[in-house]
Amino acid sequence: MSGLKRGVFVIIVGIFCCIESAWAVRYQFFLGIGQSIGEGSLHTNSTNQMTKNTSSVNEKGGYYYSQTQLGEYNGSVKDITSGYIGTEVTFDKMGIFTLRGYISASYSNKVDLGSISNVRDGNLRKCGADEMPGLTNICYRDGFYVAAPGNGGQYQEIKFNKNPNFARNISNNAFMLSYSVGFDFGANIPIHILVGTLSSYKKMIPLRIGAYGGIGYEFITYSLGHYDSRTYNNTTKDSVTLKAGDTLYLAGAGAFMRFGASLYAYNNIRFDIGVKMPIQIAGDPSAKSQRWYQMDSTETLPPSVDKVFAQQLLRQEHSTTLGMYWQFAVNVLF
């Protein structure tokens, strides 16, 4: 082999060896615990609507709807505690590039759903004189029609009850519980290598600082045992009765994004500080509740109409979204 060929061969082998030595994959299992910093905003959109299912809509039965009533609650969540378990992959010997996958569980018993504001009518259009509502064509009426026995088979119009407004406050001590799965990509600067290269100090502990970012998917619930005021008992028959001991449960799932900074001490401790926020991927990232309450008509009925035929259902919906919040976590890598 000529000298030139031998030199080229040595260079190629040297480059290959350097690449092999630099890109050495390491896998580490980790456990972590985290805590939110400050408050996370909590926004709830609420809806009230009176409905009636009756055969006067069509031969198979269907719903009449009143105009919706809308309201908003703005609250907060404090002290969200999280636990993490996962695996981190380091792609090079200096620990510059990392990828971690994890599952986590979080909870807080300091959930304030807030106070009602911005109560207003919805934007449903009013049905035409001879128009019947349908699943694909929802319009509202001020009343509904029933064919009650003793009325000669004639339809009788019954006015919808007024929407009952909303609770002034829902709860300031609800319980939040969530489960999530996600992954983060990280890029780090090996401080100890830089210090050792640029100075004569060679005894610095392994230290890396960097940034991370990733996405995940989360299932979240909110629950409380005493949802007071303006919530109705669905067993009421003789009158509209407020029930102060009703409960509320909201559940949902959606995607989130998180990003922040990481600090590695040695290769076994990682500190993370960053933000977590919902994003619109694969569904609406909010927890929802829908409940139905049977109510008697508040209208004075004609003698030919039994009150059973004038009963109607209040449909009550809540949709709660947790906004961006800061979190800090300590992780032990094995």
C-alpha positions in Angstrom: 0.0 0.0 0.0 1.4 3.4 -1.0 2.1 6.1 1.5 -0.8 8.2 0.3 -3.3 5.4 0.4 -2.1 4.4 3.9 -2.5 7.9 5.1 -6.1 8.2 3.8 -6.9 4.8 5.3 -5.6 6.0 8.7 -7.6 9.2 8.6 -10.8 7.3 7.7 -10.3 4.8 10.5 -9.5 7.6 12.9 -12.7 9.5 12.1 -14.7 6.4 12.4 -13.2 5.6 15.8 -13.9 9.2 17.0 -17.5 9.0 16.0 -17.9 5.6 17.6 -16.3 6.9 20.9 -18.4 10.1 20.9 -21.8 8.5 20.0 -22.2 6.0 22.8 -25.8 5.4 23.8 -26.6 5.1 27.5 -30.0 4.1 29.0 -31.0 5.2 32.5 -34.2 4.5 34.4 -35.4 7.4 36.5 -37.8 8.3 39.3 -38.9 11.9 39.9 -41.1 14.1 42.1 -42.3 17.6 41.2 -44.3 20.5 42.5 -46.1 23.4 40.8 -44.8 26.9 41.4 -47.4 29.6 42.0 -51.0 29.1 40.6 -52.3 27.6 37.4 -55.3 29.3 35.9 -58.6 27.4 35.6 -61.3 28.4 33.2 -64.8 26.9 33.1 -67.5 27.4 30.4 -70.9 26.5 31.7 -74.3 26.1 29.9 -77.9 25.7 31.1 -80.7 24.7 28.7 -84.2 23.4 29.1 -85.1 20.5 26.9 -88.2 18.3 26.2 -88.3 14.9 24.5 -91.7 14.4 22.9 -93.3 12.6 20.0 -94.6 15.9 18.7 -91.2 16.5 17.2 -91.4 13.4 15.0 -92.9 9.9 15.2 -89.8 8.5 16.9 -89.6 11.3 19.5 -87.1 14.1 19.6 -86.0 17.2 21.5 -87.3 20.7 21.8 -84.7 23.2 23.1 -84.9 26.5 24.9 -82.3 29.2 24.3 -79.0 28.4 26.0 -77.8 30.3 29.0 -74.0 30.7 29.2 -71.6 31.6 32.0 -67.9 31.5 32.9 -65.9 30.7 36.0 -62.3 31.8 36.5 -60.4 30.0 39.2 -57.0 28.6 40.0 -55.1 25.4 41.0 -52.3 25.4 43.7 -49.9 22.8 44.9 -50.0 20.3 42.1 -47.8 17.4 43.2 -46.5 15.1 40.5 -44.6 11.8 40.4 -42.6 10.5 37.4 -41.2 7.2 36.2 -39.5 6.7 32.9 -36.3 6.1 30.9 -33.8 8.6 29.6 -31.5 7.9 26.6 -28.2 9.8 26.3 -26.8 9.6 22.8 -23.2 10.7 23.3 -20.5 10.4 26.0 -20.6 14.1 26.8 -24.3 14.0 27.5 -25.2 16.7 25.0 -28.3 15.1 23.4 -31.0 13.2 25.4 -34.4 11.8 24.9 -36.7 10.7 27.7 -40.1 9.0 27.9 -42.2 9.0 31.0 -45.5 8.3 32.6 -46.7 10.5 35.5 -49.5 11.1 38.0 -50.5 14.4 39.5 -52.9 15.6 42.1 -54.0 18.7 44.0 -56.7 19.3 46.6 -56.5 23.1 46.3 -58.7 23.6 43.3 -60.8 26.8 43.3 -63.2 26.6 40.4 -64.0 30.3 40.9 -67.0 32.6 40.8 -69.6 33.1 38.0 -69.2 35.9 35.6 -70.3 37.0 32.1 -73.8 35.3 32.3 -75.6 35.8 28.9 -77.9 34.2 26.5 -76.5 31.8 23.9 -76.6 32.3 20.1 -79.0 29.6 19.0 -81.4 30.9 16.3 -85.1 30.8 16.9 -87.1 28.1 15.1 -89.4 29.1 12.3 -93.2 28.8 12.9 -93.5 25.3 11.4 -89.9 24.2 11.9 -88.9 21.2 14.0 -85.5 21.0 15.6 -83.2 18.1 14.6 -79.8 16.8 15.5 -78.3 18.6 12.6 -80.5 21.6 12.8 -80.8 22.8 16.4 -83.0 25.8 16.9 -84.8 27.0 20.0 -88.4 27.6 21.0 -90.1 29.3 23.9 -92.2 26.2 24.5 -93.0 22.7 23.4 -96.1 20.8 22.3 -97.6 17.8 24.0 -100.6 15.6 23.1 -101.9 14.8 26.6 -104.8 12.5 27.3 -108.1 14.3 27.9 -107.2 17.1 25.5 -109.0 15.5 22.5 -105.8 14.5 20.9 -104.9 18.1 20.3 -101.4 19.4 20.9 -101.1 21.8 23.8 -98.2 24.3 24.0 -96.3 24.4 27.3 -93.8 27.2 28.0 -90.3 26.2 29.0 -89.2 27.1 32.5 -86.7 29.9 32.6 -83.1 28.9 32.8 -82.2 28.8 36.5 -78.9 30.8 36.4 -75.7 29.4 37.8 -74.1 28.8 41.2 -72.4 32.0 42.4 -69.4 29.8 43.4 -68.8 26.1 42.6 -66.1 25.1 45.1 -62.7 26.3 46.5 -61.5 22.8 47.6 -62.2 20.5 44.7 -59.8 17.6 44.0 -57.8 17.2 40.8 -56.2 14.0 39.6 -54.4 13.4 36.3 -52.4 10.7 34.5 -50.2 11.4 31.6 -47.6 9.9 29.2 -45.1 12.0 27.3 -41.6 12.4 26.0 -39.0 15.3 26.0 -35.9 16.0 23.9 -33.0 17.7 25.6 -29.8 19.5 24.5 -27.2 20.2 27.1 -23.8 21.9 27.6 -21.2 19.9 29.6 -20.0 22.6 31.9 -17.3 20.5 33.5 -15.7 19.7 30.2 -15.7 23.3 29.1 -14.2 24.4 32.4 -11.5 21.7 32.1 -10.7 22.6 28.5 -10.6 26.4 29.1 -8.8 26.4 32.4 -6.4 24.3 34.5 -9.1 23.3 36.9 -9.7 19.6 36.3 -11.5 18.5 39.5 -15.0 19.9 38.8 -17.9 17.4 39.3 -19.8 16.3 36.2 -22.2 19.2 35.5 -24.5 19.8 32.6 -27.1 22.5 31.9 -29.5 22.6 29.1 -33.0 22.9 27.7 -35.8 20.4 27.1 -39.1 20.4 25.3 -41.7 17.8 24.5 -45.4 16.8 24.2 -47.7 14.4 25.9 -51.2 13.2 26.4 -53.1 13.5 29.7 -56.3 12.2 31.3 -57.6 14.6 34.0 -60.5 14.7 36.5 -62.0 17.2 38.9 -64.4 16.1 41.7 -66.2 17.6 44.6 -68.8 16.4 47.1 -70.9 19.5 47.8 -71.8 21.5 44.7 -74.1 24.1 46.3 -76.8 26.4 44.9 -78.5 26.3 41.6 -78.0 22.6 41.1 -81.2 20.6 41.0 -82.3 17.3 42.4 -83.4 15.1 39.6 -85.9 13.3 41.8 -88.0 16.4 42.4 -91.6 15.9 41.3 -93.9 18.4 42.9 -91.9 21.6 42.7 -88.6 23.0 41.7 -86.3 22.3 44.6 -82.7 23.3 45.2 -80.5 20.6 46.5 -77.4 21.7 48.3 -75.7 18.3 48.7 -75.3 17.4 45.0 -71.9 16.4 43.6 -69.9 17.2 40.5 -67.4 15.2 38.5 -65.6 16.4 35.4 -63.3 14.3 33.2 -61.5 14.6 29.9 -58.3 14.1 28.0 -56.1 16.1 25.7 -52.5 16.9 24.6 -50.1 19.2 26.4 -46.7 20.7 25.7 -43.9 21.4 28.2 -40.5 23.0 28.0 -37.9 24.4 30.3 -34.3 24.1 31.6 -32.5 21.1 33.2 -29.5 20.9 35.4 -27.6 17.6 35.8 -25.3 16.9 38.8 -23.1 14.0 38.1 -25.0 11.6 35.9 -27.6 10.6 38.5 -29.4 13.7 39.5 -31.5 16.0 37.2 -33.3 19.1 38.2 -36.1 20.4 35.9 -37.9 23.8 35.9 -40.3 24.7 33.2 -43.9 25.3 32.1 -46.7 23.0 31.1 -49.6 24.1 28.9 -52.6 22.5 27.0 -52.5 22.3 23.2 -55.1 21.5 20.6 -54.0 18.2 19.3 -56.1 15.0 19.2 -59.1 16.7 20.8 -60.1 19.5 23.2 -57.8 19.4 26.3 -60.6 20.0 28.8 -62.6 18.1 31.4 -66.3 18.0 30.9 -69.5 17.2 32.8 -73.0 17.0 31.5 -76.0 16.4 33.8 -79.7 16.1 33.3 -82.3 17.2 35.9 -86.0 16.5 35.7 -88.2 19.5 36.6 -91.9 20.1 36.8 -93.3 23.0 34.8 -93.6 26.3 36.7 -96.5 27.3 34.4 -100.1 27.1 35.5 -101.4 24.2 33.5 -104.9 23.8 32.0 -107.1 21.1 33.6 -106.7 18.9 30.5 -102.9 18.6 30.8 -101.5 16.4 33.5 -98.2 17.7 35.0 -96.4 14.6 34.0 -96.7 15.6 30.4 -95.4 19.1 31.2 -92.2 17.9 32.9 -88.9 18.9 31.2 -85.2 18.4 31.6 -82.6 20.9 32.5 -79.3 20.1 30.8 -76.3 21.5 32.6 -72.8 21.4 31.1 -69.4 22.4 32.4 -66.1 22.4 30.4 -63.0 23.1 32.5 -59.5 23.9 31.1 -56.3 24.1 33.1 -54.0 26.8 31.7 -50.2 27.2 31.7 -48.3 26.7 35.0 -44.7 26.4 36.2 -43.4 23.3 37.7 -40.2 22.1 39.4 -39.0 18.5 39.6 -36.1 16.5 41.0 -35.2 13.2 39.3 -32.9 10.4 40.3 -31.4 8.4 37.4 -30.1 4.9 37.8 
